[in-house]
Amino acid sequence: MNLSKYVACICEGSAERAIIKLLLDENRLIFTWDNLLDGEILRCRNAKKFEEQHLRKGFTGTITVLRILDSRREKFKLSKAYASKIDVVNVITAPEIEMLVIFAEGQYDEYKKSKKKPSAFCKENLGMGDVKSTQFVESYFADIDILISAIREYRRVSNIQRGEYALADLLNPSSI
């Protein structure tokens, strides 16, 4: 995956944002804090609002928009004025980002048998009711190697569709 000099990293929720922050802080991604548009992880999911808030600053060159989300159906249609200057990359965490905890706990087979949503499995089977919170994610994945191992396992068993990327695709090759 080739990224532009400027990267707009848009995360769907607080858990995704916490995971990206942990990886950035440990320099484990193929981009750094310095590459990020406005030096931050963004939350804006609407293309029009994104354009208004971030693209009217006269950038030279292209910008890569990394969208970290669990939905394959959510559209991000930029206006024609920006379409040629922006490369949109969808990083899919389907079915849910909580799968990383399930992998880290070694509970993938039990999860598959349960037929539950990942968040419900984490809450009901693992006793982790606050699995989506920033504080939980930061604490649980304080050992970055556990997070990276879970991301790699997630990639191994996931059904990544053509034209999609997974979190593992964002890892710095030295992290793999």
N, C-alpha and C positions, 0 to 999 in steps of 0.2 A: 504494500500500500504506500503510495507516494502522497505526502501531505504538502500543502503550500507552506510558505513562511509563516503566514498567519492562520491560526486554527481557532474556530469558534466551537467550543465543546459544550453542547447542550444536553443536560441530563434531565430525564423524565421526573425523577423523584429524589428524595433526600438520601435514600440508600445508595442509589447510583452515584450521586454526587459525592458521597462519603468515600466510596470505593475509588473513584477517579482521583479524589484528593489524596488518599493514602498512596496510590500508585505514583502520582506526580511528586509528592513529598519525598518518596524514596527513589525518584528518578528511574522508574521502571517502565515508562511508556516511550513510544517513538516520538513524542513531543514533550516539551517542558512548559513550565509556568511562563517562561519568556515568550513562547510561541502563541500563547493564548490571547485572543482578542480582549482588550481591556484588562489583561492579566488575571482573569477570573473564569470560573466555570459558570456557564449561563443556565438559566431555567426557562427561557422564552421558547415556547413550543409552536407559536404561530409565526408563519413565514413573513407576513405583512408587518407584524410588530417587530420582528427581528430586523427587517430592513430599516424600519423607522428608527429603531434604537441603536443599531450598530453599523449599518452600512453607509450612512451618509457622512462619512468622515474622510472621504477622498483617498482610499487605499490605492496604492499602485500594485499591480499584480493580482493574483488570485487569492481567494480565501477558501480554506477547506472547512466545511461545517460538519462536525462529527455529532450525530444525533444518537445518544445512548438511550434506547427505549425498548419496551417489551412488545409493542404493537407493530405488526407488519402493515396494518391498514392505515395508520396515521400518515396523512399527506403533509408535505412541506413544499408548497409550490411558490417559487420566487417569481417576481415580475420579470418581464423580458429584459428590462434594463440591467438586471443583475445575473440573469441565468448563465451568461457566458463567463462571468467573473467568479462564480461560486461553484465549488465542487461539493455536492452534498453526499455524505457517506453515512449510511444507516448501520449502527452497531446494535444488533438485536440481542436482547437478553431474555427472549421468550423461553418458557412461559412467564417466569418472573425472576427478578434478581435474587430472590431468596434461595434459588437453586444453589448458589455458591455456598450457603451455610449447609445445605443438605449434603453436598459433596464433601465439604470440610469435615462433617460429622460421620462420613462413611455410611450414609443412610439412603443412598440412591435406590437400591433394590427395595427397601421397605417403603420408600416414597412411591415407587411405581406400583407396588401392590395395593397401596392405600387408596388410590384413585382420587386423592385430595389435591386441591390447589397447593402449590408450594408454601404459601403464607399460612394456610390452615394447617398443613403438616408440621411446619415449624412451631406453631402455637400449640397444637393439640398433642403432637407426638414427642416434640423435643422440649416443650415447656418454654419456648422463646416467643412470648407474646409481643415483644417490642422489636422484633427482627427488622422492621423497616426504619427504625429510628437511626439518626446519625450517631448518637451516643453508642448504641448497641454495635453498629457496624464498626466504628472506630475501635471500640474495646475488643470485640470479637476477633477482628483481623489485625490486632496490634502487631502480631508476628506476620510480616508481609509475605514470608515464604508460604504460610498457610493459605493466604489469599491467592497467591500465584499458582499454587498447586490446585486449588479449587477451580480457578479460571481455566487452567489447562485441561482438567478432567471434564469440565463443562463443555469445552470445545470438542473433546474426543467423542462424547456421547450425543452431542446436539445434532439436530438436522438443520444445518445451515444451508439456506437456499441460495441459488445462484444470484450474484449481485449483492449479497448481504455479507456482513462481517460480524465477528464475535469479539468479545473483550480480548481474547487471546491474540487477535490480529493487531491489537494496539500495544502489546507488550514489546518492550525493547528486546531485541534478539539476545542480549546478554542475560535477560531474565528467564529465558526459556530453557 
